[in-house]
């Protein structure tokens, strides 16, 4: 089998590698700015005579899904416990934040001081059954947890806090600081050649548009913090332990790792992240409604994780975008090359979505991230940093010459 050398090779720790990483971060920042200012109002992308809607509101909604799927990656992707109850914690975080902000007049980010520990404790409690059951039985138990959530929030003693079937409305918005020159930024972007026309007419932004942009930017920052924390966790000693539990429980136990501790803690971390995702969701939509937190959302989180890539952080980001956009875009598809138009009339969104998932499973069995990495490896390769020759051991002893 012939191998092809990649065009670019970087070694960790070198200036070229730092420039490569900086370029990636710069492209991400540019993408965030484009989404924030070009799609502040509802826009559309045309493909094969189909119009697909894109707006900053939908992207912020996708960010909430990303954080929830990130939590699911911790418990399922890295610890190996199949949980279908993430929607329960997603809804719990949404309702707690909605109640604190609407009735107690808390700030959105301040509500996380309650959301995170409450969801973490709930996760620990519901993670206890995972010590005795696993596999499909654990999936069934956690799915039941997600299924009862819409009924729980309609209980009489919870109506003052949840609003029951009418939902919990929140009028509080993110107000950008006066020193932030959002109008100046959008005017500068409007003057850019070739792409300036996509950033409005240069006439400034309304207060509502400024609030949408500020909300989006704040949620991007919150999501980046969550991803960074999980990245540090996975690289740490506890992170290596939970991956060892996933790969081989017997071997992990023999090496002195507490299976019960790491399993329950992974449930707690995953649940806390689910609660953060719920806060982002209700902060953007302005209402927590029981119809948004059925067992379907838990299943969609699993779909997003699998499509994005199980056990990958970037897979959570891809999965959030998939479940936020693909179902709606699939139902908006009316024309496809080689397919008679009459076949695409009616409720074909589910059919297109299902067919797409099947194709992705066969073409990219490791998820979208795995497929992208295979393509990237043909052009870019990153080598680990080589330790200096003759480096001494941790105890200061000299290397032995054989």
Secondary structure, DSSP 8 states (H G I E B T S, - for coil): ------SEEEETTSHHHHHHHHHHHHHHHHHHHHHHHHSSS-EEEEETTEEEEE-HHHHHHHHHHHHHHHHHIIIIIIT------HHHHHHHHHHHHHHHHHTS---HHHHHHHHHHHHHHHHHHHHGGGGT--THHHHHHHHHHHHHHHHHTTSGGGHHHH-GGG-EE--------TT--HHHHHHHHHTSTTTGGGG--SS---HHHHHHHHHHHHHHHHHHHHHHHHHHHHHSHHHHHHHHHHH-HHHHHHTT--HHHHHHHHHHHHHHHHHHHHHHHHHHHSEE-GGGSSHHHHHHHHHHHHHH-TT-HHHHHHHHHIIIIIHHHHHT---BTTB-GGGGSSS-HHHHHHHHHHHHHHH-TT-HHHHHHHHHHTTEEEE-----TT---TT-------
